[in-house]
Amino acid sequence: MSNIVSILYFKSIIYFSRIHRTILLMSNGRFMNKLVGLNMLLLSTTGRRTGQIKDTPLLYLEDKGTYYCVASFGGNDRHPQWFMNLVAHPRVQLLVRQRRFAATAYVTSGEERNEAWRSLTKYYPPFAKYQDRTNRIVPVVRLDPD
């Protein structure tokens, strides 16, 4: 990807995410909780620098009441801000469909990460392409409801 195309691509992800976030918030999760048939949640993290609440829509898979998300940022070489926030402050809020609840975030590793990664890339194959675009290991986050 050329530098200019790369910049435009990542900016488009950010702009669409803002629109998506606004619709999820305004509808309390009624609208856009699915995107092209894929499950979407709204993750609320505490900003690591500002202390302010930051809301981010994310694709997720649920397994027995636990939620898994990928910190791909479309294959950017940097981790997304939401990921850096939850590493600093793992207590988060989720809006799943029309349900709000507290959760604790964990960065998976080892076999747990590998198993979740396989499931997530099967559910959304572009995640594998995002991993190919970057040198960083794309994190998988587990969100455990309280």
N, C-alpha and C positions, 0 to 999 in steps of 0.2 A: 504494500500500500504506500503510495507517495505521501510525503509529509503533509501536504495541503489536504489531500483526501482523508488522511488519517485524522487531522484536526477537525474537519467537517463532520466526519463520522462520529467521533466522540462527543462533539457539541450537540449533534442531533439526538444522541442518546440522552444527554442531560436535559435538553429542551422537552423531549417527549415525556421524560420521567416527571417533569414539573407539571405538565398537563394531566398526566395520569394520576399523580398524587392529589391534585386539586379535585378531580372528579371523585376519587375514592373518599376523600375527606368530606366533600360536600354531600355525598350520597350515603355517608356512613357505611361504606362498603357494599351498597346495593348494586352500583354500576361499576363496570370495569374490574370486577373481581375475577374475571376470566378475560384473557386476551388471546385471540385466535385459538380459543379452546383450551388454553393453558391456565392453570390455577395461579392467581396473583394475590399477594397479601400486602399490607402496608406495615412496614417496620418503622418504629419510632425509637431513635437512639438519642442519647445525650451527647451533644457536641463536645469533643475533647478539649477544645480551646475556649468555646463560648459558654458552655453549660446549657445552651438552648436546645430544645427538642427539635430534631431533624427527622422528617418523614420521607421514606423511600419505598416505592412500590417494587416488589421483587417476585419473581417466579418461584414457586415452591413445590415440594413434594411432601406429603404427610405420611408418616409411618407410625401407627399405633399412638396417635396423639402428639408425636414429635414432628417438628417441621424442619426441613432441610432447604437451604438456599446456597447459591453459588456467588462468590465475590469476583465475578469475571470482568466487569466493566468493559465488556465487548472485546477482551483481549488486550486492553491497555497494559503498558508496562508498570503502571502504578496501581496500587490497591484502591478501590473506591473509598470515598470519604466515609460512607456508612460503616464499612468494615473497620476502618481505623477507629471510628467512634465506639463501636461495640467491643473492640479489644480493650480500649481504655475504660469503658463503662458497660460491662456485660448485662446489666439489668436493662431490659427493653420492654416495649409495649408492642403488641400485635393487633392488627385489625384483619381478621379473617372472615370473609363474607360480611356479616353484620355483627360480628362478635369481637369485642375488645377485651384483651386480657394481658396480664404481665407474664413475662418469660425471662429466662436466663439464657444467654448466648454462649456457645462453646465453639471454638475452632477445632474441627475434627482432625484426627491424624491416624496414621497407620491403617489397619484393616477397616476401621469404621469409615475413614475418609474414602478409601478405595471402593468400598461397597456402595456408599452414598453417591460417589462420583459416577459409578457405572449406572446406577438407577437414574440419576439426573441427566446423564448424557443420552440415555435411552429415551427418556421423556422429552428432552429438548436437545437433539443432536448438534446444533450450532455451538454448544458449550465446548465440545471437543475442538472445534475450529478456533475458538477463542484461546484455548490453551496453546494451540500451535502458534498463535500470533505473538506470544510473549515468552520471556525466559523465566518469569516467576511461576511458581506452582500456584495455580488458581485455588484459593481456599474454599472449602465447603464448611458452612456454618450450621450447627445444630441448635435449634431453638426449643428449649424445654419449658412448656407452660408451667406456671406455679400451681 
